[in-house]
Amino acid sequence: MPDLQTIRYGLRGSVTKWFERPAVSLLVALKVTPNGATVIGLIVALIAAYFVSQGDFLIGGMLVLVGATFDLLDGGIARATNSVSKRGALTDSVFDRVSEIALLVGLGMYFTSGVNADQTGVLLAFVAVGGSLMVSYVRARAEGLGAKGTAGFLTRPERIAITVVGLVIGYPMAVLWILGIGTPLSAAWRFVDAWRAIDSESP
């Protein structure tokens, strides 16, 4: 039975073949630069966060999908135009985190006042922010120590998919419950996996 990583890489391969390559070719033809795609993705994510904070979940969810699409394509544009750079990789990673924080803060703000006020929703949003950042941080630190750091079940693509579906169908609290519980568990799983890998390589 294939493990989670095998399934993830298989899905990514299909997305690359049927969507990413044609979309990258189109954006390259339109003279969109890698950094331009990264910035567009961030701007769209910030707009999505605003709509989510106002309770416009359908619009917010669709905008999250659009922003994530540009985030998916910026690396492909860089490779297609031979403009891969460390600065671009840094910008992409930082803007990804900012986009995710903004969206979760927007969800938290929705539950701070009015008839929708719910302390549980606010708490889950904060926990989801911390958990999502830790998933990314553990990978970055593990890779810096020579381990893969890719284990876990709520990586960014899964988090985006859950968020988009939950918002579009109008269940923001379900999104927060899944992310609020799942991201810390995923970060812990990734940490343990990386710790074991590093320990097995120790002299």
C-alpha positions in Angstrom: 0.0 0.0 0.0 1.5 3.4 -1.0 2.5 5.7 1.8 1.4 9.4 2.1 4.5 10.8 0.5 4.1 8.5 -2.6 0.5 9.6 -3.0 1.5 13.2 -2.6 4.2 13.0 -5.2 1.9 11.2 -7.6 -0.7 13.9 -7.3 1.9 16.6 -7.7 3.2 14.9 -10.8 -0.3 14.9 -12.3 -0.9 18.5 -11.5 2.5 19.4 -13.0 1.7 17.5 -16.2 -1.9 18.6 -16.8 -2.0 22.1 -15.3 1.3 23.6 -14.2 3.2 23.2 -17.5 0.5 24.7 -19.7 -0.2 27.5 -17.2 3.5 28.3 -16.9 3.8 28.5 -20.7 0.9 30.9 -20.8 2.3 33.2 -18.1 5.8 33.1 -19.6 4.2 34.2 -22.9 2.4 37.0 -21.1 5.8 38.1 -19.7 4.9 37.4 -16.0 8.0 37.1 -14.0 8.6 34.6 -11.1 8.6 37.5 -8.6 5.6 39.0 -10.2 3.6 35.8 -9.8 4.8 35.6 -6.1 3.6 39.2 -5.4 0.3 38.6 -7.2 -0.3 35.5 -5.1 0.4 37.5 -1.9 -1.9 40.4 -2.9 -4.7 38.0 -3.8 -4.3 36.2 -0.5 -4.5 39.4 1.5 -7.7 40.3 -0.4 -9.0 36.9 0.4 -8.2 37.4 4.1 -10.3 40.5 4.1 -13.3 38.9 2.5 -13.1 36.0 4.9 -12.9 38.4 7.9 -16.2 39.9 6.6 -17.9 36.5 6.3 -17.8 36.4 2.5 -16.5 32.8 2.5 -17.3 31.9 -1.1 -15.4 34.8 -2.5 -12.7 34.3 0.0 -12.3 30.7 -0.8 -12.2 31.3 -4.6 -9.5 34.0 -4.0 -7.5 31.6 -1.9 -7.5 29.2 -4.8 -6.4 31.9 -7.3 -3.6 33.1 -5.0 -2.4 29.5 -4.4 -2.4 29.0 -8.1 0.1 31.8 -8.6 2.1 30.5 -5.7 2.2 27.1 -7.4 3.4 28.6 -10.7 6.1 31.0 -9.6 8.7 28.3 -9.3 7.8 26.8 -12.6 8.1 30.2 -14.3 11.6 30.6 -12.7 12.7 27.3 -14.1 11.2 27.9 -17.5 13.0 31.3 -17.9 16.3 30.2 -16.3 15.8 32.8 -13.5 15.9 30.5 -10.4 17.6 32.4 -7.6 18.1 32.2 -3.9 16.4 35.6 -3.4 13.4 34.3 -5.3 13.2 31.2 -3.2 13.5 33.2 0.0 10.8 35.7 -1.2 8.5 32.8 -2.1 8.9 31.1 1.2 8.3 34.2 3.3 5.3 35.4 1.2 3.8 31.9 1.6 4.0 32.2 5.4 2.6 35.8 5.3 -0.3 34.7 3.1 -1.2 31.8 5.4 -1.0 33.9 8.5 -3.2 36.6 6.9 -5.9 34.1 6.0 -6.0 32.5 9.4 -6.0 35.9 11.1 -8.9 36.8 8.8 -10.8 33.7 10.0 -10.0 34.5 13.6 -11.3 38.1 13.2 -14.6 36.8 11.8 -15.2 35.1 15.1 -14.1 38.0 17.3 -17.4 40.1 17.4 -21.0 40.4 16.5 -23.4 37.5 16.3 -20.6 35.2 15.0 -18.4 35.8 18.1 -16.9 32.5 19.2 -13.8 32.3 21.4 -13.2 28.7 20.3 -12.9 29.9 16.7 -10.4 32.6 17.7 -8.4 30.1 19.7 -8.3 27.6 16.9 -7.2 30.2 14.5 -4.2 31.1 16.7 -3.3 27.5 17.2 -3.6 26.9 13.4 -1.2 29.8 12.8 1.3 28.3 15.2 0.9 24.8 13.9 1.2 25.8 10.3 4.4 27.8 11.0 5.9 24.9 12.9 5.2 22.5 10.1 7.3 24.7 7.8 9.9 25.5 10.4 10.6 21.9 11.3 11.2 21.1 7.6 13.5 24.1 7.2 15.5 23.2 10.3 15.6 19.5 9.4 16.9 20.2 5.9 19.5 22.5 7.4 20.7 19.5 9.4 20.8 17.2 6.4 17.4 15.4 6.9 14.4 15.6 4.5 11.8 16.9 6.9 8.9 16.2 4.5 6.9 13.8 6.7 3.5 14.8 7.9 -0.1 14.9 6.6 -1.0 18.6 6.5 1.6 20.2 4.3 0.8 23.5 2.6 -1.1 21.9 -0.4 -3.3 19.9 1.9 -4.0 23.0 4.1 -4.9 25.0 1.0 -7.2 22.3 -0.3 -9.0 22.0 3.1 -9.3 25.8 3.4 -10.7 26.3 -0.1 -13.3 23.5 0.2 -14.3 24.5 3.7 -14.8 28.2 2.8 -16.5 27.6 -0.5 -19.1 25.3 1.1 -19.5 27.7 4.0 -18.0 25.8 7.0 -15.2 28.0 8.3 -15.3 26.5 11.8 -14.7 23.1 10.3 -11.6 24.5 8.6 -10.3 25.8 11.9 -11.0 22.6 13.8 -9.1 20.5 11.1 -6.2 22.9 11.0 -6.2 23.7 14.7 -5.9 20.1 15.6 -4.1 18.7 12.5 -1.3 21.2 12.1 0.3 20.7 15.5 0.0 16.9 15.1 1.6 17.1 11.7 4.4 19.3 13.0 5.0 16.8 15.8 5.0 13.9 13.3 7.5 15.7 11.1 9.7 16.5 14.1 9.8 12.9 15.3 10.5 11.6 11.8 13.4 14.1 11.3 14.8 13.4 14.7 14.9 9.7 14.0 16.6 10.4 10.6 19.2 12.6 12.2 19.8 10.2 15.1 20.3 7.3 12.7 23.0 9.3 10.9 24.9 10.2 14.1 28.3 8.5 14.6 
